[in-house]
Amino acid sequence: MNKNFGFWGAFLLIMGGFSSCRDTPGSTPEASSAAGSGSSGNRAGQDSGRISLLNYQVLNVYPHDTTSYTEGLLVQDGELYESTGHTEEVPSTRSLFGTVDLKTGHIGVKAELDRNKYFGEGIVFLKGKIYQLTYKTRIGFVYDARTFRKLQEFTYPSEQGWGMTTDGTYLIMSDSTPDIHYLDPTTFKLVRSIKVMENNTPVDQVNELEYINGYIYANRYTKNYILKIDPVTGRVVGKLDLSSLNEQARNKYPGSMEMNGIAYDSAADKVYVTGKLWPDIYAIRFMH
């Protein structure tokens, strides 16, 4: 310690400690500061530009198929759905979606694309239909949510299709850029876009999406955290660091790749997360 530290130095150190204290992600199910639930009051409280570090609690661990190259994850009517893509790097991968058996990790296939033509991407349920993106073809598919029969194809305005979610009105998609797009689910025309910004810097590689209590949560390609995004401004207002889960996955199965997949179970108030070729799916809880 500097011997000239004195009273004011001690005072500043104490105050600095108060301002910099924050919990370690993963230690509790609570955020380091109020994360908000989408109400205007909570959102106004985050307009200061501060990014909350969200803590989480692991509730359970389930098996995941290590041939599943995860591109989308969601909960619908109490069942976990996963969509996957085919990559030539892993010949056993397929472009499909279906329900995940949490006892085995296997996907009960509901629809499968020709993997030589299409790389399957994100999916979403909306008003009795399932919408599915593909990677670079600019083609999407619509299915009946009860029978899984393909109803139509559509084109989307971006060069690529990545993640997908919904606010209950629009299709919301990512495309590798900092932009998240809202599409009309009938005409598939662009309604509006937001640019994801963190500390006034555009955030690219926004991947899988999930809409939870008025906010968009997003994986970022090759990163081990989830972003909490204000859908009005595009600002990142929270971060969930899941590096420890990624480390566990790679230690258990060295072929594990990047984290991808966020599915909110509103009935149980828990979130499923996983990654491409991961051996496990984690059920976690955090303030949102």
C-alpha positions in Angstrom: 0.0 0.0 0.0 1.2 3.5 -0.8 2.2 5.2 2.5 0.7 8.4 1.2 -2.7 6.7 0.8 -4.3 8.6 3.7 -7.9 9.0 4.6 -9.2 10.0 1.1 -7.4 7.1 -0.5 -9.1 4.7 1.9 -12.4 6.3 1.3 -12.1 5.9 -2.4 -11.0 2.3 -2.2 -14.0 1.4 0.0 -16.4 3.2 -2.4 -14.7 1.6 -5.4 -15.2 -1.8 -3.8 -18.9 -1.2 -3.4 -19.3 -0.1 -7.1 -17.3 -3.0 -8.5 -18.8 -5.9 -6.4 -20.7 -8.4 -8.4 -21.5 -12.1 -8.0 -19.8 -14.8 -9.9 -22.0 -16.2 -12.8 -23.3 -19.6 -12.0 -23.2 -19.3 -8.3 -26.8 -18.5 -7.7 -30.0 -18.3 -9.7 -30.1 -14.6 -9.3 -28.8 -11.7 -11.5 -26.1 -9.4 -10.1 -28.5 -6.6 -10.6 -32.2 -6.4 -11.5 -32.6 -8.0 -14.9 -36.2 -6.9 -15.5 -39.1 -8.8 -16.9 -40.0 -6.6 -19.8 -42.0 -4.0 -17.8 -41.4 -0.4 -18.7 -40.1 0.4 -15.2 -37.5 -2.3 -15.4 -36.5 -1.3 -18.9 -36.2 2.3 -17.9 -33.9 1.2 -15.1 -31.5 -0.3 -17.6 -31.3 2.8 -19.8 -28.2 3.8 -18.0 -26.2 1.6 -20.3 -25.0 -0.8 -17.6 -24.8 -4.4 -18.6 -26.1 -6.8 -15.9 -24.2 -10.0 -15.3 -26.8 -12.7 -14.8 -26.2 -15.5 -12.5 -27.7 -19.0 -13.0 -28.3 -22.2 -11.2 -28.1 -25.6 -12.8 -31.3 -27.5 -12.1 -30.7 -30.7 -14.0 -28.5 -32.3 -16.7 -29.9 -34.4 -19.5 -28.2 -36.4 -22.3 -27.8 -34.8 -25.7 -27.1 -36.6 -29.0 -23.5 -35.9 -30.0 -24.4 -36.1 -33.6 -26.9 -33.2 -33.2 -25.4 -30.0 -34.7 -27.8 -27.8 -32.8 -29.2 -24.8 -34.7 -32.4 -24.2 -32.7 -34.0 -25.2 -29.4 -37.5 -24.4 -28.0 -40.2 -25.7 -25.7 -43.7 -26.1 -27.1 -46.6 -27.7 -25.2 -44.2 -29.1 -22.6 -42.0 -30.8 -25.1 -38.4 -29.8 -26.0 -37.8 -29.4 -29.8 -34.4 -29.2 -31.5 -33.5 -28.3 -35.0 -30.2 -29.3 -36.5 -28.0 -28.7 -39.6 -25.8 -30.9 -41.6 -22.1 -30.0 -41.9 -19.6 -31.9 -44.1 -17.1 -31.7 -41.2 -19.3 -34.2 -39.4 -20.8 -36.6 -41.9 -23.3 -38.1 -39.4 -25.1 -34.8 -38.9 -28.5 -34.2 -40.5 -30.8 -31.2 -41.3 -34.0 -31.9 -39.3 -36.2 -31.0 -36.3 -38.2 -32.9 -33.8 -38.8 -33.6 -30.1 -36.0 -34.4 -27.8 -36.2 -37.5 -25.5 -34.7 -36.2 -22.3 -33.9 -39.7 -21.2 -31.8 -40.5 -24.2 -31.1 -37.2 -26.0 -32.3 -38.7 -29.2 -34.5 -36.6 -31.5 -37.9 -38.0 -32.6 -37.8 -36.6 -36.2 -40.8 -34.6 -37.3 -39.4 -33.2 -40.5 -36.1 -33.7 -42.4 -34.6 -31.7 -45.3 -32.4 -33.0 -48.0 -29.0 -32.4 -46.4 -27.3 -32.1 -49.8 -29.5 -29.1 -50.6 -30.3 -27.5 -47.3 -28.6 -26.7 -44.1 -31.3 -26.6 -41.4 -31.3 -23.6 -39.1 -33.7 -22.1 -36.5 -37.3 -23.0 -36.0 -40.3 -21.4 -34.2 -43.9 -22.2 -33.5 -46.5 -19.4 -34.2 -50.3 -19.7 -34.4 -50.5 -23.3 -35.4 -47.5 -23.4 -37.7 -43.8 -24.2 -37.5 -41.4 -22.0 -39.4 -37.9 -23.2 -40.3 -34.9 -21.3 -41.7 -32.1 -22.6 -43.9 -28.6 -21.3 -44.0 -27.6 -19.8 -47.3 -30.4 -20.7 -49.7 -32.7 -17.8 -48.6 -35.5 -20.4 -48.4 -37.7 -21.2 -45.4 -40.3 -23.8 -44.8 -43.7 -23.7 -43.1 -45.3 -26.8 -41.5 -48.6 -27.6 -39.8 -47.8 -27.6 -36.1 -50.1 -30.6 -35.4 -49.3 -32.9 -38.4 -45.9 -31.6 -39.3 -47.0 -31.6 -42.9 -45.1 -29.1 -45.1 -47.5 -26.3 -46.1 -45.3 -23.9 -48.1 -41.9 -22.4 -48.8 -41.0 -18.8 -48.4 -38.0 -16.5 -49.0 -36.5 -14.2 -46.4 -34.8 -10.9 -47.1 -31.4 -11.7 -45.6 -28.4 -13.3 -47.3 -28.4 -16.0 -44.5 -30.8 -17.5 -42.0 -29.5 -18.3 -38.5 -31.7 -18.2 -35.3 -35.4 -17.7 -35.0 -38.0 -16.8 -32.3 -41.2 -14.9 -32.0 -42.8 -12.3 -29.8 -46.2 -13.8 -30.5 -46.9 -11.5 -33.5 -43.8 -11.5 -35.7 -41.1 -13.9 -36.8 -37.8 -12.7 -35.4 -34.7 -13.9 -37.1 -30.9 -13.4 -37.0 -28.6 -13.6 -40.0 -25.0 -13.5 -38.8 -24.9 -9.7 -38.8 -25.7 -7.3 -35.9 -29.2 -7.0 -37.2 -32.2 -8.8 -35.9 -35.2 -8.7 -38.3 -39.0 -8.8 -37.6 -40.9 -10.5 -40.4 -44.6 -10.7 -41.1 -45.6 -14.4 -40.7 -48.0 -14.2 -43.6 -46.3 -12.2 -46.2 -42.7 -12.7 -44.9 -42.0 -9.1 -45.6 -39.6 -7.2 -43.4 -41.4 -5.2 -40.8 -38.5 -3.7 -39.0 -34.9 -4.4 -37.8 -32.9 -3.6 -34.8 -29.1 -3.4 -34.5 -27.6 -5.3 -31.6 -25.2 -2.9 -29.8 -23.0 -3.5 -26.8 -21.5 -0.3 -25.3 -22.2 1.5 -28.6 -20.4 -1.2 -30.6 -22.3 -3.4 -33.1 -22.4 -7.1 -32.1 -22.2 -9.5 -35.0 -22.5 -13.3 -35.2 -25.9 -13.2 -33.3 -27.1 -16.8 -33.5 -29.9 -18.8 -31.8 -32.7 -16.6 -30.3 -35.3 -17.0 -27.6 -37.9 -14.4 -26.5 -38.3 -14.4 -22.7 -40.6 -12.0 -20.9 -40.2 -9.1 -23.2 -36.5 -9.5 -24.1 -34.5 -11.3 -26.8 -31.9 -13.8 -25.5 -29.2 -14.7 -28.0 -26.2 -17.0 -28.4 -23.3 -15.5 -30.2 -21.4 -17.7 -32.6 -18.3 -19.3 -31.0 -18.8 -17.4 -27.7 -19.8 -19.0 -24.4 -22.3 -16.4 -23.2 -25.9 -15.5 -23.8 -26.9 -11.9 -24.5 -30.0 -10.3 -23.2 -31.2 -7.7 -25.8 -33.7 -4.9 -25.5 -36.0 -5.5 -28.5 -36.9 -1.8 -28.7 -33.4 -0.4 -28.8 -31.2 -3.4 -29.7 -29.0 -2.7 -26.7 -27.4 -5.5 -24.8 -28.6 -5.1 -21.2 -27.4 -8.4 -19.7 -25.0 -11.2 -20.1 -25.0 -14.8 -18.9 -21.6 -16.4 -18.9 -21.8 -20.2 -19.5 -18.1 -20.8 -19.9 -18.1 -23.5 -17.2 -20.8 -25.5 -19.0 -18.9 -25.3 -22.2 -15.8 -26.6 -20.4 -17.8 -29.4 -18.9 -19.1 -30.4 -22.3 -15.6 -30.4 -23.9 -14.1 -32.4 -21.0 -16.8 -35.0 -21.3 -16.8 -35.1 -25.1 -13.8 -33.5 -26.9 -15.8 -33.3 -30.1 -18.2 -30.7 -28.6 -18.3 -27.5 -30.5 -19.7 -24.0 -29.8 -22.6 -23.3 -27.5 -25.9 -22.9 -29.3 -29.5 -23.4 -28.2 -31.8 -21.6 -25.8 -35.3 -22.9 -24.9 -37.5 -21.3 -22.3 -40.0 -23.5 -20.5 -42.4 -20.8 -19.1 -44.5 -23.4 -17.1 -41.5 -24.6 -15.1 -39.6 -21.2 -15.3 -36.5 -22.8 -16.5 -34.2 -22.6 -19.6 -32.6 -25.4 -21.5 -29.2 -24.7 -23.0 -26.8 -26.9 -25.0 -24.3 -26.7 -27.9 -23.4 -28.3 -31.2 -22.5 -32.0 -30.6 -22.6 -31.5 -26.9 -23.1 -34.6 -24.7 -25.6 -32.8 -22.4 -28.5 -30.5 -22.2 -28.6 -28.3 -19.1 -31.7 -27.0 -17.4 -30.9 -23.8 -15.7 -32.7 -21.0 -14.0 -31.9 -17.3 -13.8 -33.7 -14.0 -13.3 -35.1 -12.6 -16.5 
